[in-house]
Amino acid sequence: MTSHRGVRRRIAIVATLLALFLVYQFTFGSDPYFSSYHAHLNSSQQPACPPLPGIEDILVVMKTGVTEALDKVPIHFQTTLRCIPNYVIYSDFEEEIKGVTIYDAFRNVDPAMKESVPDFQFYNRLLKRGREGLETQDFADEANSAIGKPNNPGWKLDKWKFLPMVREAYAHKPDAKWFVFMEADTYYSWPTLLEWLSHFDSSKPYYIGTETQIADVIFAHGGSGFMLSHPAMKLVADEYADRADELHEYTDAHWAGDCVLGKVLSTVGVPLSFSWPILQNSNIGELDEFTTTFYRRPWCFPAVAFHHLSSSDVRFLYDFEQRRLAISSKPLLLHSDVFKELIFPELSNVRDNWDNLCDQEHPSLSTFNECQYYCEDTTGCVQFVMRGGTCYTGGTPRLGTSNSDARSGWIINKIESMIDQAPKCPRPDFGL
């Protein structure tokens, strides 16, 4: 049974959400994650851009591809890029979307190389025939493997974008202090990013991102977003200009473009500054804000970026931040805020057609009630799911995702105790 403290917390949450509704007069919609409150501002209700000190010194660089651009890029013009004075978008096909030029990342790459490398067959077809040259298999949603999506022509071409994109972006705004990279399914909290970056000296070479490793190369995961200071950008651009043929050979033999970029940065003497959990390679449903598995506990760290987002997810996060900015003097978004304000209100005793991503299997428990009772009676168990007829439990709460073959539940009073016992975060932990 929910405690009195939990009831008071839920009443406070409901009152806050009702106030937000009255302020913005939202029109409610549907979303795969957030059922309790999901709203969209229409164009006439767009709020004024918040103060973003330092944003004028940043060039935001988005990487996309022709097979996803029409679906994933437009939402950013209304949300993440709406208040950004300097941004540029690179793709494998130059076109205009909603009045914005999407640039060809390969426009200044050696034509002979583009003709000779098999990965560019897809690109050359686009050059000759435009979007009419796209084929059904170009849109095939191949499952990601340990070496990416080797049968997807757009994915195979993507690794080649990173070095030309750095060179093009540096030439686009050579006076930028920071270059902030993102993909079309990435979301940034700009006030939080700017506060975080203010702790770094942009006059020094910095390469900041979520640490990933392939063989002996440690690099920033591209989809999570990453940042390069002006000196670091210049070093890469110069290295690419001086050693283009050699680096093209290296790229051809590799499968991950973000790893190629990390290798070049290591070569020019710029190591990666680790950012986890500030930049996330996860969407909201996958987050584990209480995890103690890694070297940092997310709770008091800033939440700057999320990945693997649908257009509706991007819109939701943007609207959520606009509501926070309208009623709060605290623009910084922490992972504790994400859990308390976004995830916790969505948890319930039972949620049908839903998988909260538990991974501790209990094959002896064959019904939902048995699974629920086990979790209620077991110390450290806070969530459970019947997935495919098998019970799974978890010791930390996650929201999860829709799944017609699953039924999930959470032990709310235990989760409330976890919130009460969590650090109070008197100041953000920037991991510096």
N, C-alpha and C positions, 0 to 999 in steps of 0.2 A: 504494500500500500504506500502511496506517495506521502512523504512527510509534510508537516505544516510549512516547513521552510521551503520545500519544493513547490507547494501550492502558492506561497507568496511570490516565489521567483517566477512561476508561470503567469501569475496575475500581472506582475510587473512587465513581463515580456509582451503579453497581450495588450496592455495599456500603451506601451511604447509603439507597438505596431499600429494600433488604432490611431494614435496621434500622427504617425507618419502617413497613414492613409488619408487622413483629413487634410494634412498639409499639402499633399501632392495630388489628391483626387485621382488615384490610380485606377486603371482598368485592369482587372485581374485576368490572368491567362494560365496556361499549364506549363509545367517544366518537369523534366525527368527526375530531378532531385528534390526540388523545394515545393512541397504541396501546401504548406501553411500560409505562405505569402509569396506571391510572385506577381510583379507588376511591371508595366512598361510605360515609360514616358513617351508621349507622342511628340512630334517635332515642335509643336507650339508650346509645349511644356518644358522644353529643355532648359535646365537651370543655367545661370551664368557660370562661366568658367571660374573655378576656385583659384586663389593665389597659388602659384607654383614657382616659388623663388628658385632661380637657377635653370629653369626649363629652357630658357633661350640659349643656353650654352650647350644644349644636347641635340644631337641628331638621332632620331629614332629610325632604325633600319629594319624594315619588315621583309622577310623572305617568304615567297609563296611559289606556286606553280600553276600552270594553265589549267590543270584538271581540277583544282580546288578553288581557284581565285574567285570565281563568280559566286560561289556558295559561302566562302569564309571571310573574304576581305570586306565587303560592303558594311557589315555590322560595325567594323572598327571606325568608319567615318562618323558614325553617330555616337560612338562610345570612347574607346581608348585613344583614338587619334583626334577627337573633336577639339580638344583644347591644347594640342601640341603644335607649336609654331613651325617646327622644322622636322619633317619626316620624309622618307623616301621608301618606295616599295620596289623590290627586285623580283623578277620571275624569269622563267625560261621563254616567255613570249611577251613582246611589247604590245600593249593595248591600253585603252582608256576604260576605266570602270567608275561610273557615277561622277564623271568629269575629272577624275584623278588619273594621271599617267602612271601606268605600271611599266617600269623600265626593264629592258632585256639585260640581264646580268652579264651576258656573254657578248655584248655588242662590240667590245674592244678586244676580244680574245682572238688570237691568231686564226684566220680562216682556214689555213692548211691543217691546223690541229683539229678544228671542228669537223673537217671533211674526213679525216683519217681515223678518228676514234669512234668505235662502234656505239658508245653511249650517246653520241650526238645524232644518231639517225632520227631519233624522235624530234630533236630540236630542228634539224634540217627539214623535216617534213612540215613542221609548223611554219618555218620561214617561207616555204614554197606555197602552202595551201591555207595557212591561217587556222582558225578554229575548225574550218571545214575538213581539215586534215586529221582531226582527232578520230580515233577508232574506239569501238566498244571496249576492247581489252585495255585501252589506256586508263579506263576508269575502274578496272578490276581492283577490288579491295583485298589485296593479298595480306595474309596474317604476317605480323612482324616476327622475324626469327632472330637467331643469334648473329646473323649477318645481314639484317635488315629485310628488304623486299626485293630480292635479286631478279624477279620476273616482272617487276613493274617498271616500264621504261621511264616514267617521270621520276620515280624514286632513284633509279640508277643515274639519271642525269643530275639529280639534286646535289650530289657530293661535289660536283664541279663548280657550284655557285659560290662557295665560301670565299675563296681567294679573290676571284674577280669582284665579288660583292664588296669586299673590304677596300679594294683599290678604287672602285667606283664611288663608294660612300665617302671615302677620304677626299676624293676630288670634288664631290658634291658640296661638302661644307668643310673646307680645310681649316677653318677657325674654330670648329667645335671642340669643346673641352672633353666631352664624353660622347661615345658612340654606343647606343643601347640597341641591341639586336633582339628581335623577336620573330616568332612565326605566326601564321594566320590563326592558329588555335591556342595562342598565348594571351594571357591577360596580365597587365601591370597595374599595380596601385601606385600612381605617380607621386602623390605626397610622401608615401612611405619610401619609395625609391630615392627621391631627392634627399630626404633626411639621411638615409643610409650612405649615399654617395658623398654627402658633405663631410664624412669622416675620412675620405681618401683625398690625397693631393693629386689633382688631375694633371699637374705638370710633370709627374713621374709616370713611368710605364706601368700600367695596371691591366691585368686580365682577370676578370672576376666572373665566376660562374659555378654551377653545380658540378662538383667533381665526378668525373667518369674516367674509366681506364680501359684501353685496349692495348694488349701487349705491354710495352714499356712506356706508352704515351698516356699522360694524365692531361685531360682536357675538359673544357666546359661543355656540358650537354646543350645542344643548340635549341631544342624545343623549350627548355626551361628558361631561356633568355640568358644573355651574357653581356658584359660591358667591357669596352676597351677605352682606355684613356687616349688622348691625342698622341702622346709619344709612342704608345704601343701600336696604334693604327699606322703611324708613319713608318715604324720599323717593319711591319708586315708588308705594307704597300711597296716599300723600297726593296725588300727581299724578293717579293714576287716579280717586280720589274727586272731585277738583276738575274733571277734564276728561274724564269717562267718555264722553260723547257724541262728542266730537272724536276720542278715541282709538279708539272703536268704528268710526268712519268710516275712520280710518287702517288699522285691522286688516282691515276689509272689502276695502280696495283692495290689501292685501298678500297674500302667500301663505305667509310663514314667521313663526310666532309668536315664535320665539326672536329673530328680527330686530326684531320689533315691540318686544319688551322691551328690546333693546339700544338702540333709538332713544329710548325713554323715558328710559333711564338716561343717555344722552348729553345729552338735553334738560335733565335735572336736575343735570348737571355731574359725573356719575360715569363716567369713561372705563373701558374694559376693560383689565384687567391680563392680558397674554398668558400662557398657560399651556403651550403646546405645548413638549415632548412629554409633559408630566406627565399631562394628561388626553387620552386617545386616542379618536379616532373610528374605531377599528379593533378587530377581534378579534385574538386571538393569532396566527392563521394569516396575517394580513395585515401584521403588524409587520415593519418593516425597522430593526433595532436598530443597524445600521452605516451608515445613510444619512448622506451629507454634502450632500444636495440642499438642505436647508433651513438656516435660520439657527442651529440648534442641532443638535448630535449627541446622540442619545438616551442613549448608553451610561451616563453617570454621573448622569443625572437620575432623580428618583423616578418610579415607575410607580404612579400613584394610581387611575386609572380606565380601563376598557376598555368598548367599545360593540359593538353588533351581536352580542350573545351569545344563544345558546340557553339553556334552563334547565339542560341538562347542562353547558354551559360555565360558567355561574355556580356550579353545585355543584362543578365541578372546581377552579375558582380558589379557592373558599372552602376546600375540603379541602386544597389545596396550601398555602395560608397557615397553616392550622391545624397542618399538619405542620412547617412552618418555625418557627412560634412554639414548638412543643413541644421542638425540639432546638437552637434558636439563640437567642442573646441579642441578635440584630440584627433587630428587627421591621420596620425600614425596607426596603421593596422597591424596588430600582433596576431600570432597564431592562437593565442588565448581568446582574442576577440572573434576570430573566425569560428572557433568551436562554440563559444557561448552565444553568439548572435546569429550564426547561420546553421550550424550543425545540430546543436542541442535542441532547439525548438522543433526539429523535424523527427526526433526520436520518439517512439511510442512503445507501448507494451506489445503490440502486434502490428505488423505491416505486411499485407498480402502482396504477392507477386513482386517480392523485393528480396535482394541478397545483400546483407550487411558485411559480407566478405570475411566471415569467421573462417579460421583455418585449422582449428583443433577438432579432429574427427572423433566421434563417439558412435561406432557402428552398432553397439548394443542398444542404443536408444532409437526406437523406430517410429515414434509419434511426436507431434509438435508439443503436446502437453508434457511428455516425458522429458523432452529437451529443455523446455521452459523450467520445469520443476528442478531439474538437475542444475541449471545455471543459477536459479534463485538460491539453492541450498549450498552452492560451492563457493568457497572463498576465492575471490579474485576473478570470478566470472561475471561479466557485465553485459554480454550480448550473446545471442544464439540465433541459429537459422536451421531450418529443415530444407536441405538442398538435395534434390534428386532422391528423396526418401531417406537421407542420412542426416543425423544431427551433427552440427558443428558449433563450437563455442569460441568466444574470444575474451581476452582479459583487458582490452582497451576498446573504447567505443569508436566505431566508424559509421558513416552514413550509408555507404554502399551504392547500389545501382538497381535498376529494375531488372527483374528476372521472373518469367512466368512459371519457372519450375522451383521457386523458392518462397519461403515465408519466414519473415524475420521478427525478432523482438529484442528489446533492451530492458535491463533492470534499472529503471529510472532512479530509484532512491540510491542505488550504489554509485551511479554516475554523478548524481548530485554531491555525494560524499567526496568523490574524486575532485570535483570542481572546488569544493570547500577546502580541500587539503592541498590543492595546487599552489604554486608560488603566486604571490600577489603582484609581481612584476612592477615594482616601484619605478623602474626605468627599463627601457628596451635593452635587450642583449644583442649587440651587433656582432659579437664574436671577434672583436678586435683585440 
